[in-house]
Amino acid sequence: MAAIPPGVDPWTIPCEPPPQGLTSNFYNKSSLLDLTVAVVVLVLSSMAITMTLRFWVMHTSRDAWEPWKMDDCAVIGTFVLAIAQGVMQCFQTKNLGFDAWDLPLGRLLSSQTQQVRADCHRAGRSL
């Protein structure tokens, strides 16, 4: 990468030049990011309702002290993993989903971003 000329603010320069006919937009995020969060919330809510109904019906239709079976544990495990994945998707909408010409160079050069990138690189090597 070429050096940034002195006196130029990296927060006003896109990471890549925009394609022909487009201009860089650093302030308005994609409308798909809000849709992603809405879908995650909808899916997790419907999953929670379905799981609650399943256990409520199981509790009222059989002996309350009957031990859980393998499918009950699988439902709980799947729900926990779905929540974790949904939370990660919602957090990623803050920093992901931008085109390179809508991303200011200052974001990539910030010390926090470089630290996260270095941590991810180290974690990838240790796996």
C-alpha positions as CSV (number, residue, x, y, z in Angstrom):
1,M,0.0,0.0,0.0
2,A,1.3,3.4,-0.9
3,A,1.9,5.9,2.0
4,I,-0.7,8.4,2.8
5,P,0.4,11.9,1.9
6,P,1.0,14.1,5.0
7,G,-2.0,16.2,6.1
8,V,-4.6,13.8,4.5
9,D,-7.2,12.4,6.9
10,P,-7.4,8.6,6.5
11,W,-11.0,8.7,7.7
12,T,-11.9,10.6,4.4
13,I,-10.2,8.1,2.0
14,P,-12.0,4.9,0.9
15,C,-10.0,1.6,1.2
16,E,-10.5,1.1,-2.5
17,P,-11.7,3.5,-5.2
18,P,-15.4,3.1,-6.0
19,P,-16.6,1.5,-9.2
20,Q,-17.6,3.7,-12.1
21,G,-20.7,5.6,-11.4
22,L,-20.7,5.1,-7.6
23,T,-19.4,7.3,-4.8
24,S,-18.1,6.4,-1.4
25,N,-20.6,6.6,1.4
26,F,-19.0,6.3,4.9
27,Y,-22.2,7.1,6.9
28,N,-25.1,5.1,5.6
29,K,-25.0,1.4,6.3
30,S,-26.6,-1.2,4.1
31,S,-30.2,-1.9,4.7
32,L,-29.4,-5.6,4.7
33,L,-27.7,-5.3,8.1
34,D,-31.0,-4.4,9.8
35,L,-32.7,-7.2,8.0
36,T,-30.1,-9.6,9.3
37,V,-30.7,-8.6,12.9
38,A,-34.5,-8.8,12.4
39,V,-34.3,-12.3,10.9
40,V,-32.0,-13.5,13.8
41,V,-34.4,-12.1,16.4
42,L,-37.4,-13.7,14.6
43,V,-35.8,-17.1,14.3
44,L,-34.6,-17.2,17.9
45,S,-37.9,-16.0,19.2
46,S,-39.9,-18.6,17.3
47,M,-37.3,-21.3,18.4
48,A,-37.7,-20.2,22.0
49,I,-41.5,-20.4,21.8
50,T,-41.5,-23.8,20.1
51,M,-39.0,-25.2,22.6
52,T,-41.0,-23.8,25.5
53,L,-44.2,-25.4,24.1
54,R,-42.4,-28.7,23.6
55,F,-41.2,-28.9,27.2
56,W,-44.5,-27.7,28.6
57,V,-46.4,-30.4,26.7
58,M,-43.9,-33.0,27.8
59,H,-44.2,-31.9,31.4
60,T,-48.0,-32.0,31.5
61,S,-48.4,-35.2,29.5
62,R,-46.0,-37.5,31.4
63,D,-44.6,-37.9,34.9
64,A,-42.7,-34.8,36.0
65,W,-39.9,-37.0,37.5
66,E,-39.2,-39.0,34.3
67,P,-35.6,-38.4,33.3
68,W,-34.9,-36.5,30.1
69,K,-34.0,-38.4,27.0
70,M,-31.3,-37.7,24.5
71,D,-33.6,-35.7,22.2
72,D,-34.4,-33.3,25.1
73,C,-30.7,-32.7,25.7
74,A,-30.2,-32.2,21.9
75,V,-32.9,-29.6,21.8
76,I,-31.3,-27.6,24.6
77,G,-27.9,-27.9,23.1
78,T,-29.1,-26.8,19.7
79,F,-30.9,-23.8,21.2
80,V,-27.8,-22.7,23.1
81,L,-25.7,-23.0,19.9
82,A,-28.3,-21.1,17.9
83,I,-28.3,-18.3,20.4
84,A,-24.5,-18.0,20.3
85,Q,-24.5,-18.0,16.5
86,G,-27.3,-15.4,16.4
87,V,-25.5,-13.1,18.9
88,M,-22.3,-13.3,16.8
89,Q,-24.2,-12.4,13.6
90,C,-25.8,-9.4,15.3
91,F,-22.4,-8.2,16.6
92,Q,-20.8,-8.7,13.2
93,T,-23.3,-6.4,11.5
94,K,-21.5,-3.5,13.1
95,N,-18.2,-4.1,11.3
96,L,-19.0,-6.4,8.4
97,G,-21.2,-6.0,5.4
98,F,-19.5,-2.9,4.0
99,D,-18.2,-2.6,0.4
100,A,-14.5,-1.7,0.3
101,W,-15.3,1.7,-1.2
102,D,-17.7,2.5,1.7
103,L,-15.1,1.7,4.3
104,P,-12.8,4.5,5.4
105,L,-9.1,3.7,5.4
106,G,-8.9,5.0,9.0
107,R,-10.9,2.1,10.2
108,L,-8.4,-0.4,8.9
109,L,-5.4,1.6,10.2
110,S,-6.8,2.1,13.8
111,S,-4.9,0.4,16.5
112,Q,-7.9,-1.5,17.8
113,T,-8.6,-3.0,14.4
114,Q,-4.9,-4.0,14.0
115,Q,-5.0,-5.6,17.5
116,V,-8.1,-7.6,16.6
117,R,-6.6,-8.6,13.3
118,A,-3.3,-9.7,15.1
119,D,-5.3,-11.7,17.7
120,C,-7.3,-13.5,15.0
121,H,-4.1,-14.3,13.1
122,R,-2.5,-15.7,16.3
123,A,-5.6,-17.8,17.1
124,G,-5.6,-19.2,13.5
125,R,-2.0,-20.2,13.8
126,S,-2.5,-21.9,17.2
127,L,-5.4,-24.1,16.0
